[in-house]
């Protein structure tokens, strides 16, 4: 789709076709003697590394136009990844949009891929779960459990943190939930976010489906969502600090208490009422 040739000041060169696994890409670059990571290599006028991007297809050539000053080699890899992994249901329209120069920036491309995938799934299903948080204030030996009021006060920061975890280079979370072929065929998009309800911040998972699920598929989808929540969403979100005025906040969509639930919006009332008073600061 997009070809990259990277040459350092000593003449060491590497040629690769994008997209690549970003960690493997950096490994290959270091093996070739190029120690600057892709996220630090500017597409234009980089100091110390000569970078040339090319394409052997119309799609690739048009994609080269979405990059702006300040974009990096990692950004180019992400763009190639986002297009190459787009769902078949939206691929024709996406390619036509690219050919007709509908995207002026990579952000416009990413936003439209998400919007198109969600539009291709007209059946919307939302799941809810409690959030738990721990604060490292830099003074106590152990992290401090924080309550709903604290989490709600930092809703914007938590939303940004979870959005970063679902950055375009990760792909839509739907692609990681293919255990049941029926669910995989119907699920177009799955996005983790949060929602405040009556002073309590809840985790919310928005799913867009091409058609309604059978009871068996619904059970399997809930199991897959629960697996992502318990793994820390891609095995990383709950381990990444969110900066607050009081210290580093760590948030999880899962806990092992008897109060934990994962339910649809229709089932939410029966779970919220008994557990309004969660502890913490």
Secondary structure, 3 states (H helix, E strand, C coil): CEEEEEEECCCCEEEEEECCCHHHHHHHHHHCCCCCCHHHCECCCCCCEEEEEECCCHHHHHHHHHCCCCCEHHHHHHHHHHHHCCCHHHHHHHHHHHHCCCCCCHHHHHHHHHHHHHHCCCEEEEEEEECEEEEECCCCCCCEEECHHHHHHCHHHHHHHHHHHCCHHHCCHHHHCCCCHHHHHHEEEEEEEEEEECCEEEEEEEEEECCCCCHHHHHHHHHHHHHHHHHCHHHHHHHCCEEECCEEEEEECCCCCCCCCEEEHHHHHHHHHHHCCCCCC
